[in-house]
Amino acid sequence: MRAVVLHSHGGPEVLTIEDVADPIAGPDEVVVRIAATALNRADLLQRMGAYPDPRGLSPEIPGLEFAGTVESVGQRARMWKVGDRVMGIEAGGGYAQRIATHERQLLAVPAGIDLIDAAAIPEVFLTAWDALVLQGGLTSGRWALVHAGASGVGTAAIQIAKAIGARVAVTVSAGKATLCHELGADLVLQRSPHTWLADATAAVPAGFDVVLDVIGGEEVDRNLQAVALKGTIVQVGLMGGGRTPVNVGLLLAKRVRWVGTTLRTRPIEEKVAVTRRFAAEMLPLFDSGALRPVIDRRFPLDQIGEAHRVMESNANAGKIVVTVP
């Protein structure tokens, strides 16, 4: 099969497409013929050598999510049959024509969603739902603050918050506010070159019950100022850097829960548990129209380097999908 392979790390030029061996389904696995994958910030970090696939497989194939059709099933696999439309997450391997994955990590593609577009769902919706609801405890009527509201995780988080009856504020960079308003954000705050904190505190003086932060860096201390008493900050990413001065006194005084989380490095049992619960509680909302993938643009697999350049320049609002021939 054809796949994007990393033989070295660096800029987009290190992404090479070549022939590799087809995957074989283990007893509890299925092989999916991939129709499309989608980009995530973790892919850029992996390309640069900063966030390797924790499984240490060779060859090194990036890609955390995919959508396609079941091509074969392992001897103990019972959930899916050949031809089923599925989508899912993996620790890597999505930039390829085929992938083998545990059957319980797969989700059915909703009937009203195009198979290509479905590739924009698994990673960001699972991440946002897990961070906001499972770990953050967001419920109806409470306030969430989501950084990078026009990112893949951000656009998913806005929709999830509104679907469960919560209120949501987002921070965005210049030119990306309109999309967030259209998705239902109650409050849109400009990040750069402005500081969002004063506007956020004026609008929500009691503070935010849950903060979903993919940025880190200088936003960390602002999060502590903006979060509510006994609120929760869920740290999902560090686009702005991992080291910064922090007012620990606020952490104590407000009795804040500060949760660090990733999906990629969790044991298979935890990933399966999150996926199955998402399938039961959130997947039906795609059929009702309450949730939808937000796609900025699409690239074919042979333009994977250009797709990375677009994400690196922060030009996208929503997901970048990569079609697999």
C-alpha positions in Angstrom: 0.0 0.0 0.0 1.0 3.7 -0.3 1.8 5.6 2.9 3.5 8.7 4.1 6.7 7.6 5.9 9.1 9.5 8.1 12.8 8.5 7.7 14.0 11.6 9.4 12.5 14.6 11.2 12.2 18.2 10.2 10.1 20.4 7.9 7.3 19.3 5.6 9.9 18.1 3.0 10.7 15.0 5.2 7.2 13.6 4.5 7.8 11.0 1.8 5.2 8.7 0.1 6.3 5.2 -0.7 5.1 1.5 -0.8 5.0 -0.3 2.5 3.5 -3.7 3.6 -0.2 -4.0 4.0 -1.4 -4.3 7.6 -2.9 -7.6 8.8 -5.8 -7.7 11.2 -5.0 -9.3 14.6 -7.7 -11.5 16.3 -9.6 -8.5 17.7 -8.8 -6.0 14.9 -10.2 -4.9 11.6 -8.3 -3.6 8.6 -9.9 -0.3 7.2 -9.4 0.8 3.7 -8.8 4.5 4.3 -10.7 7.1 2.3 -9.4 10.1 4.1 -7.4 11.3 7.1 -7.1 14.7 8.7 -4.3 16.8 10.2 -3.7 17.5 13.9 -1.1 19.5 15.6 0.4 16.3 17.0 1.2 15.4 13.4 3.4 18.5 13.0 5.2 17.7 16.3 5.8 14.1 15.2 7.2 15.2 11.9 9.6 17.5 13.8 10.6 14.6 16.1 9.0 16.1 19.2 6.0 13.7 19.6 6.8 10.2 18.4 4.2 7.4 18.0 4.3 5.8 21.5 4.1 2.3 19.9 7.5 2.7 18.2 6.5 1.0 15.0 8.6 0.8 11.9 8.1 2.3 9.3 7.0 5.5 11.1 3.6 6.6 9.6 1.9 9.6 11.0 -1.8 10.2 11.2 -4.1 10.0 14.2 -7.5 9.7 12.6 -9.2 8.2 9.6 -12.4 7.3 7.9 -13.0 4.5 5.4 -14.6 1.1 4.9 -13.9 -2.2 6.6 -11.8 -4.4 4.3 -11.1 -7.5 6.5 -11.8 -8.6 10.1 -9.9 -10.7 12.6 -11.0 -14.1 13.7 -12.5 -12.8 17.0 -13.9 -9.5 15.7 -17.7 -9.3 15.7 -18.7 -5.7 15.7 -18.1 -4.9 12.0 -18.5 -6.6 8.6 -16.7 -6.0 5.3 -18.0 -2.8 3.6 -19.1 -1.0 6.8 -18.4 2.7 6.9 -16.2 3.5 9.9 -14.0 6.2 11.4 -11.6 6.1 14.3 -8.4 7.2 16.1 -5.1 5.5 16.4 -1.7 6.4 17.8 -0.4 6.7 14.2 -0.7 5.1 10.8 -3.6 7.3 9.4 -1.5 8.7 6.5 -1.9 5.5 4.5 -4.2 3.5 2.3 -5.0 0.9 5.0 -4.8 0.6 8.8 -5.3 -2.2 11.3 -7.1 -1.1 14.5 -9.0 -2.7 17.5 -12.6 -3.1 16.5 -13.9 -1.3 19.6 -11.9 1.8 18.7 -14.0 2.3 15.6 -17.2 4.4 15.3 -19.9 4.1 12.6 -19.9 7.0 10.2 -23.3 8.7 10.6 -25.6 8.2 7.7 -25.8 11.8 6.7 -22.0 12.4 6.8 -19.9 12.0 3.6 -17.2 9.4 4.1 -14.4 11.9 3.3 -15.8 14.5 5.7 -16.0 11.9 8.4 -12.2 11.9 8.7 -12.6 15.3 10.4 -14.6 13.9 13.3 -12.8 11.4 15.5 -9.8 13.0 17.0 -11.2 16.5 17.7 -14.7 15.5 18.8 -13.4 12.7 21.1 -10.7 15.1 22.5 -13.1 18.0 23.1 -15.9 15.8 24.6 -13.4 13.9 26.9 -11.9 17.2 28.0 -15.0 19.3 28.5 -17.5 16.6 29.8 -15.7 13.5 31.1 -12.7 15.3 32.7 -14.0 18.9 33.0 -17.5 18.0 34.3 -19.2 20.5 32.0 -23.0 20.4 32.3 -26.1 22.4 31.2 -26.1 26.0 32.2 -22.4 26.2 33.2 -19.7 28.3 31.4 -16.8 26.9 29.4 -13.8 28.8 28.0 -12.2 27.2 25.0 -8.9 28.5 23.6 -8.3 28.5 19.8 -12.0 28.4 19.1 -11.6 28.1 15.3 -9.2 25.1 15.5 -10.4 21.6 15.0 -10.8 20.9 18.8 -12.2 24.4 19.2 -15.0 24.0 16.6 -15.9 20.6 18.0 -15.9 22.0 21.6 -18.3 24.9 20.7 -20.8 22.4 19.2 -20.5 20.0 22.1 -21.0 22.7 24.7 -24.1 24.0 23.0 -25.5 20.5 22.4 -25.5 19.8 26.2 -27.0 23.2 27.0 -23.8 24.8 28.3 -22.6 28.3 27.5 -19.2 28.8 25.8 -16.7 31.5 25.3 -13.8 31.1 22.9 -10.5 32.9 22.2 -9.6 33.4 18.5 -6.9 35.0 16.4 -7.7 37.7 13.9 -10.2 36.9 11.2 -11.7 33.7 12.8 -14.5 35.1 14.9 -17.3 34.7 12.4 -17.0 30.9 12.2 -17.2 30.7 16.0 -20.3 32.9 16.1 -21.9 30.8 13.4 -21.3 27.6 15.4 -23.1 29.1 18.4 -20.3 30.6 20.7 -21.9 32.9 23.3 -18.8 35.0 23.6 -15.9 35.4 21.2 -12.7 37.0 22.5 -9.8 38.2 20.4 -6.4 36.7 21.4 -3.7 38.3 19.4 -2.7 41.1 19.5 -5.3 41.7 22.3 -5.4 40.3 25.8 -8.8 38.6 26.2 -8.8 38.4 30.0 -10.4 41.8 30.8 -13.3 41.3 28.3 -13.8 37.7 29.6 -13.9 38.8 33.3 -16.3 41.7 32.5 -18.7 39.3 30.6 -18.4 36.4 33.1 -17.5 37.9 36.4 -18.0 34.7 38.4 -15.5 32.9 36.2 -15.5 29.9 33.9 -16.5 26.5 35.3 -14.3 24.6 32.7 -11.3 25.9 30.7 -10.1 23.9 27.7 -6.6 25.0 26.8 -4.6 23.9 23.8 -2.1 26.8 24.0 -0.4 26.9 27.4 2.4 29.4 27.6 1.3 32.9 28.7 -2.3 31.8 28.7 -1.8 29.6 31.7 -1.7 32.4 34.3 -4.7 34.1 32.6 -6.6 30.8 32.9 -6.1 30.8 36.6 -7.4 34.3 36.8 -10.4 33.5 34.6 -11.5 30.2 36.0 -14.3 30.0 38.6 -13.9 29.0 42.2 -13.5 25.2 42.3 -13.4 25.3 38.5 -11.4 22.9 36.3 -8.7 23.7 33.7 -8.1 20.9 31.2 -4.7 21.2 29.5 -4.9 19.5 26.1 -2.0 21.2 24.2 1.0 23.5 24.5 1.0 25.4 21.2 2.3 28.5 23.1 5.0 26.7 25.0 5.3 24.4 28.0 7.2 26.7 30.5 5.7 29.9 32.0 5.5 31.7 35.3 2.3 30.7 37.2 0.6 32.3 40.2 0.3 29.1 42.3 -1.5 31.2 45.0 -4.5 31.5 42.7 -4.5 27.7 42.2 -4.8 27.2 45.9 -7.1 30.1 46.7 -9.6 29.1 44.1 -9.2 25.3 44.8 -8.8 24.7 41.1 -8.5 21.3 39.5 -5.8 21.4 36.7 -5.9 18.3 34.6 -3.2 17.4 32.0 -4.4 15.0 29.3 -3.7 13.3 26.0 -5.6 10.6 24.1 -2.7 9.3 22.1 -0.6 7.8 24.9 -3.5 6.2 26.9 -3.8 2.4 27.2 -6.1 0.7 24.7 -8.6 -0.1 27.4 -9.0 3.6 28.2 -9.3 4.6 24.5 -11.9 1.9 24.0 -13.9 3.1 27.0 -13.9 6.7 25.8 -14.8 5.7 22.2 -17.7 3.4 23.3 -19.2 6.1 25.6 -18.9 8.7 22.8 -20.7 6.3 20.4 -23.6 5.9 22.8 -24.0 9.5 24.0 -22.7 11.8 21.2 -22.7 10.0 17.9 -26.5 10.3 17.5 -26.2 14.1 17.6 -24.5 14.0 14.1 -27.7 12.4 12.8 -29.8 15.1 14.4 -27.6 17.8 13.0 -26.6 19.2 16.4 -22.9 18.2 15.6 -21.1 18.4 12.3 -17.5 18.3 11.1 -16.0 21.7 10.2 -13.7 21.5 7.3 -11.4 24.3 6.1 -10.0 22.7 3.0 -9.0 19.4 1.5 -5.7 18.1 0.0 -4.9 14.9 -1.8 -2.3 12.6 -0.1 0.4 13.6 -2.6 0.2 17.2 -1.3 0.6 16.3 2.3 3.6 18.6 2.6 1.5 21.6 1.5 -1.2 20.6 3.9 1.3 20.7 6.8 2.5 24.1 5.7 -1.1 25.5 5.8 -1.6 24.2 9.3 1.8 25.4 10.4 1.0 28.9 9.2 -2.3 28.9 11.3 -4.2 29.7 8.1 -7.0 27.1 8.7 -10.3 27.6 10.5 -11.6 24.1 11.1 -10.0 20.8 10.0 -7.7 20.1 7.1 -8.7 16.8 5.4 -6.4 14.7 3.3 -8.0 12.3 0.8 -6.3 9.0 0.2 -6.5 7.6 -3.3 
